[in-house]
Amino acid sequence: MNDSAKTVPVMLLDIVRMARSGDYGSASSLLNRSLASMQAEFAKGNAGPAVLARAAAMLDELFRTQQRGDWVAFADLVEYSLVDFWFNNFTAP
């Protein structure tokens, strides 16, 4: 399945799998591609300022863990925070 057909949560879970298996380059690449899908969702205007601020804070922390090369924290943040956040704020019931 190409990335454009995947939902953000599916891409995030793929990122976790890649990061946990040591495929850091693929995890980083897919994160970059998933950001375009996230940005499109943000641009719809359905999320309030508090939700967008929380998303920005999580993404900032994610980028910092990536920059430090802390792939365990990176995968944990995606799996245990960002996936739930996305489901709770952007995925239709």
C-alpha positions as CSV (number, residue, x, y, z in Angstrom):
1,M,0.0,0.0,0.0
2,N,1.5,3.3,-0.9
3,D,1.7,6.1,1.7
4,S,-1.0,8.3,0.1
5,A,-3.5,5.5,0.6
6,K,-2.6,5.0,4.3
7,T,-4.2,6.9,7.1
8,V,-2.1,8.9,9.6
9,P,-2.6,6.3,12.4
10,V,-1.4,3.5,10.1
11,M,1.6,5.5,9.0
12,L,2.4,6.3,12.7
13,L,2.2,2.6,13.6
14,D,4.5,1.8,10.7
15,I,6.9,4.4,12.0
16,V,6.9,2.7,15.4
17,R,7.6,-0.7,13.9
18,M,10.5,0.7,11.8
19,A,12.0,2.6,14.7
20,R,11.8,-0.4,17.0
21,S,13.4,-2.7,14.5
22,G,16.3,-0.3,13.9
23,D,15.2,0.9,10.5
24,Y,15.7,4.5,11.5
25,G,16.1,5.9,8.0
26,S,12.8,4.4,6.9
27,A,11.1,5.7,10.1
28,S,12.4,9.2,9.5
29,S,11.4,9.1,5.8
30,L,7.9,7.9,6.6
31,L,7.6,10.5,9.4
32,N,8.4,13.2,6.8
33,R,5.8,11.8,4.4
34,S,3.2,11.5,7.2
35,L,3.7,15.2,8.1
36,A,2.1,16.1,4.8
37,S,-1.0,14.2,5.7
38,M,-1.1,15.7,9.2
39,Q,-0.7,19.2,7.7
40,A,-3.6,18.5,5.4
41,E,-5.8,17.5,8.4
42,F,-4.7,20.6,10.4
43,A,-5.6,22.8,7.4
44,K,-9.2,21.7,7.4
45,G,-9.7,23.9,10.4
46,N,-11.6,21.3,12.5
47,A,-9.2,21.4,15.4
48,G,-9.2,24.2,17.9
49,P,-6.1,26.2,19.1
50,A,-5.5,24.0,22.1
51,V,-5.5,20.8,20.0
52,L,-3.1,22.4,17.5
53,A,-0.8,23.6,20.3
54,R,-0.7,20.1,21.7
55,A,0.1,18.7,18.3
56,A,2.9,21.2,17.9
57,A,4.3,20.4,21.3
58,M,4.3,16.7,20.6
59,L,5.9,17.1,17.2
60,D,8.5,19.3,18.7
61,E,9.3,16.7,21.3
62,L,9.4,14.0,18.6
63,F,11.8,16.0,16.5
64,R,14.1,16.5,19.5
65,T,14.2,12.8,20.3
66,Q,15.0,12.1,16.7
67,Q,17.7,14.7,16.7
68,R,19.2,13.2,19.8
69,G,19.1,9.7,18.2
70,D,16.9,8.4,21.1
71,W,14.9,6.0,19.0
72,V,13.4,4.3,22.0
73,A,11.9,7.5,23.3
74,F,10.9,8.4,19.7
75,A,9.0,5.1,19.2
76,D,7.4,5.5,22.7
77,L,6.2,9.0,21.9
78,V,4.7,8.0,18.6
79,E,3.1,4.8,19.9
80,Y,1.9,5.9,23.3
81,S,1.1,9.6,22.7
82,L,0.8,10.7,19.1
83,V,-1.3,7.7,18.0
84,D,-3.8,8.2,20.8
85,F,-3.8,11.9,20.3
86,W,-4.6,11.5,16.6
87,F,-7.4,9.0,17.2
88,N,-8.9,11.3,19.9
89,N,-8.8,14.5,17.8
90,F,-8.7,13.7,14.1
91,T,-10.1,10.2,13.4
92,A,-13.9,10.0,12.8
93,P,-15.7,7.6,15.1
